[in-house]
Amino acid sequence: MSRSSIDAAPAFAPAAWVTIAASGAVLLLLAGLHALSPEFDPSLRAVSEYAEGRYGWVLSLMFATWALSSWSLAVAQWPSVKAIGGRIGLGCLIAAGGGEAMASVFDIHHPLHGLAGMIGVLSLPIAAMSISVSLSRTLSWSGARSLLLGTANFTWMSLALLVFLLMAGYMRAGNRMTRDSFAFMGWANRLLILAYCVWQMVMAGQALLRAGAASCLPNFESESS
């Protein structure tokens, strides 16, 4: 690890902890929505549709927490990402947080919800791949290359699965939008959120390891010697 990384890391370690806590909270809030609104079939209903139930405020809190996770990760990784590709990835990560924040305000009934979803869902895989590839090429992060690239690839694969199921359902229904034709689309939507949050937690955990906090995060892969 370079001296500049050592000097910069402690100031941004709190942001990495915020990312881990916020990403975990997103998953807990999503699980809570399943328990609070059992009338929504998770295989057929998108996560955003929880806004139609009695606990729409929990959904809004989930999206707001997700935005916090994305933005805090951008802060935590800022000192480490130097290459232009990685910097573009940080910009996409900030944009993803913007989309998530918009989704917390504009629910599925608002015209801007679709735009929010497009920004949040599409920006994060670009950020994940750009940042992970950039960092994995540096000496201090090379020991975590497999973990970084594995979780980054998980993000776009989950998005590809969701798009595939949507297209397959649309064609199966004769190019019509019917709920029953989108079997397992809801689970793919939830898998996407899981993939995004896992990547954010892994990145934050690795940042903490490089900030000298390895003893506090024993389950994260340490830098190879």
C-alpha positions as CSV (number, residue, x, y, z in Angstrom):
1,M,0.0,0.0,0.0
2,S,1.4,3.4,-0.9
3,R,2.0,6.1,1.7
4,S,-0.7,8.3,0.1
5,S,-3.3,5.5,0.5
6,I,-2.3,5.0,4.1
7,D,-2.6,8.7,4.8
8,A,-6.0,9.1,3.1
9,A,-7.7,6.0,4.2
10,P,-8.4,6.8,7.9
11,A,-10.3,10.0,7.0
12,F,-12.7,8.0,4.8
13,A,-13.0,4.8,6.9
14,P,-16.2,6.2,8.5
15,A,-17.8,6.4,5.1
16,A,-17.0,2.8,4.5
17,W,-18.7,1.8,7.7
18,V,-21.7,3.8,6.7
19,T,-21.8,1.9,3.4
20,I,-21.8,-1.5,5.2
21,A,-24.4,-0.4,7.7
22,A,-26.7,1.2,5.0
23,S,-26.4,-1.7,2.5
24,G,-27.3,-4.2,5.3
25,A,-30.2,-2.0,6.3
26,V,-31.5,-2.0,2.7
27,L,-31.6,-5.8,2.7
28,L,-33.3,-5.9,6.1
29,L,-35.9,-3.3,5.0
30,L,-36.6,-5.4,1.9
31,A,-37.0,-8.5,4.0
32,G,-39.3,-6.5,6.3
33,L,-41.5,-5.5,3.4
34,H,-42.0,-9.2,2.5
35,A,-43.2,-9.8,6.1
36,L,-45.3,-6.7,6.3
37,S,-47.0,-7.1,2.9
38,P,-47.5,-10.8,2.3
39,E,-50.3,-10.0,-0.1
40,F,-47.6,-9.1,-2.7
41,D,-46.4,-12.2,-4.6
42,P,-42.6,-11.7,-4.7
43,S,-42.3,-13.8,-7.8
44,L,-44.6,-11.5,-9.8
45,R,-44.4,-8.1,-8.2
46,A,-41.5,-5.7,-8.5
47,V,-40.1,-4.2,-5.3
48,S,-41.4,-0.7,-6.3
49,E,-44.9,-2.1,-6.2
50,Y,-44.8,-2.2,-2.4
51,A,-45.7,1.5,-2.7
52,E,-49.2,0.3,-3.4
53,G,-49.5,-1.2,0.1
54,R,-49.8,0.2,3.5
55,Y,-46.1,0.3,4.1
56,G,-44.9,2.5,1.2
57,W,-42.9,4.6,3.7
58,V,-40.7,1.5,4.4
59,L,-40.0,1.3,0.7
60,S,-39.1,5.0,0.6
61,L,-36.8,4.5,3.6
62,M,-35.2,1.6,1.8
63,F,-34.4,3.6,-1.3
64,A,-33.1,6.6,0.7
65,T,-30.9,4.2,2.7
66,W,-29.6,2.7,-0.6
67,A,-28.7,6.2,-1.9
68,L,-26.8,6.8,1.3
69,S,-24.9,3.6,0.8
70,S,-23.9,4.5,-2.8
71,W,-22.8,8.0,-1.9
72,S,-20.8,7.0,1.1
73,L,-19.1,4.3,-0.9
74,A,-18.1,6.9,-3.5
75,V,-16.6,9.0,-0.6
76,A,-14.8,5.9,0.9
77,Q,-13.3,4.9,-2.5
78,W,-12.3,8.4,-3.7
79,P,-8.7,8.3,-2.4
80,S,-8.1,4.9,-3.9
81,V,-9.5,5.3,-7.4
82,K,-7.0,7.2,-9.6
83,A,-7.4,5.9,-13.2
84,I,-9.8,7.7,-15.5
85,G,-12.0,4.6,-15.9
86,G,-12.4,4.3,-12.1
87,R,-13.2,8.0,-11.8
88,I,-15.9,7.5,-14.4
89,G,-17.2,4.6,-12.3
90,L,-17.3,6.9,-9.2
91,G,-19.4,9.3,-11.2
92,C,-21.8,6.5,-12.2
93,L,-21.9,5.4,-8.5
94,I,-22.9,9.0,-7.5
95,A,-25.5,8.9,-10.3
96,A,-26.9,5.6,-9.0
97,G,-27.3,7.1,-5.6
98,G,-29.2,10.0,-7.3
99,G,-31.6,7.5,-8.9
100,E,-32.1,5.7,-5.7
101,A,-32.8,9.0,-3.9
102,M,-35.3,10.0,-6.6
103,A,-37.1,6.6,-6.2
104,S,-37.5,7.3,-2.5
105,V,-39.4,10.5,-3.3
106,F,-41.2,9.5,-6.5
107,D,-43.0,6.2,-6.1
108,I,-44.3,3.9,-8.8
109,H,-47.3,6.2,-9.4
110,H,-45.1,9.2,-10.3
111,P,-43.9,9.9,-13.9
112,L,-40.4,10.3,-12.7
113,H,-40.1,6.9,-11.0
114,G,-39.2,5.3,-14.3
115,L,-36.4,7.7,-14.8
116,A,-35.2,7.2,-11.3
117,G,-35.2,3.4,-11.8
118,M,-33.3,3.8,-15.1
119,I,-30.6,5.9,-13.6
120,G,-30.2,3.8,-10.4
121,V,-30.4,0.4,-12.0
122,L,-28.2,1.0,-15.1
123,S,-25.6,3.2,-13.5
124,L,-24.5,0.9,-10.7
125,P,-23.3,-2.1,-12.8
126,I,-21.2,0.3,-14.9
127,A,-19.8,1.8,-11.6
128,A,-19.1,-1.7,-10.2
129,M,-17.2,-2.9,-13.2
130,S,-15.3,0.3,-13.8
131,I,-14.2,0.7,-10.1
132,S,-13.5,-2.9,-9.5
133,V,-11.3,-3.3,-12.7
134,S,-9.5,-0.1,-11.9
135,L,-8.7,-1.1,-8.4
136,S,-7.8,-4.7,-9.2
137,R,-5.0,-3.4,-11.4
138,T,-3.3,-1.6,-8.5
139,L,-0.7,-3.3,-6.3
140,S,-2.5,-2.7,-3.0
141,W,-5.8,-4.1,-4.3
142,S,-4.5,-6.9,-6.5
143,G,-4.9,-9.5,-3.7
144,A,-8.7,-9.0,-3.8
145,R,-9.0,-9.2,-7.6
146,S,-11.1,-12.3,-7.7
147,L,-13.5,-11.0,-5.0
148,L,-13.8,-7.5,-6.6
149,L,-14.4,-8.8,-10.1
150,G,-16.7,-11.6,-9.0
151,T,-19.1,-9.4,-7.1
152,A,-18.9,-6.7,-9.8
153,N,-19.9,-9.3,-12.5
154,F,-22.7,-10.4,-10.2
155,T,-24.3,-6.9,-10.7
156,W,-24.6,-6.9,-14.4
157,M,-25.5,-10.6,-14.6
158,S,-28.4,-10.0,-12.2
159,L,-29.5,-7.1,-14.5
160,A,-29.2,-9.2,-17.6
161,L,-31.3,-11.9,-16.0
162,L,-34.0,-9.4,-15.1
163,V,-34.0,-8.0,-18.7
164,F,-34.2,-11.5,-20.1
165,L,-37.2,-12.5,-18.0
166,L,-39.0,-9.3,-18.9
167,M,-38.4,-9.8,-22.6
168,A,-39.3,-13.5,-22.5
169,G,-42.5,-12.7,-20.6
170,Y,-43.5,-10.0,-23.0
171,M,-43.0,-12.2,-26.0
172,R,-44.8,-15.2,-24.3
173,A,-47.8,-12.9,-23.7
174,G,-48.0,-12.0,-27.4
175,N,-46.2,-8.7,-27.0
176,R,-48.6,-7.6,-24.3
177,M,-48.0,-6.5,-20.8
178,T,-49.7,-9.0,-18.5
179,R,-48.7,-9.7,-14.9
180,D,-49.0,-13.5,-15.1
181,S,-46.5,-13.7,-18.0
182,F,-43.7,-12.3,-15.9
183,A,-43.0,-15.4,-13.8
184,F,-40.0,-15.0,-11.5
185,M,-39.5,-11.4,-12.6
186,G,-40.0,-10.3,-9.0
187,W,-37.3,-12.7,-7.7
188,A,-34.9,-11.4,-10.4
189,N,-35.7,-7.8,-9.2
190,R,-34.8,-8.8,-5.6
191,L,-31.7,-10.7,-6.8
192,L,-30.5,-7.5,-8.5
193,I,-30.9,-5.5,-5.2
194,L,-29.0,-8.2,-3.4
195,A,-26.2,-8.2,-6.0
196,Y,-25.8,-4.5,-5.8
197,C,-25.7,-4.4,-2.0
198,V,-23.2,-7.3,-1.8
199,W,-20.8,-5.5,-4.1
200,Q,-21.1,-2.3,-2.1
201,M,-20.5,-4.1,1.2
202,V,-17.5,-5.9,-0.3
203,M,-16.0,-2.7,-1.6
204,A,-16.4,-1.0,1.7
205,G,-15.0,-3.9,3.6
206,Q,-11.9,-4.0,1.4
207,A,-11.5,-0.3,1.9
208,L,-11.5,-0.8,5.6
209,L,-8.9,-3.6,5.4
210,R,-6.7,-1.2,3.6
211,A,-7.3,1.4,6.3
212,G,-5.9,-0.9,8.9
213,A,-9.2,-2.3,10.2
214,A,-8.8,-6.0,9.3
215,S,-9.2,-7.1,12.8
216,C,-12.8,-5.6,12.8
217,L,-13.8,-7.4,9.6
218,P,-12.5,-10.9,9.8
219,N,-14.9,-12.3,7.2
220,F,-13.5,-10.1,4.4
221,E,-10.7,-11.3,2.2
222,S,-7.5,-9.8,3.3
223,E,-4.8,-8.5,1.1
224,S,-2.3,-11.2,0.0
225,S,1.1,-10.9,1.3
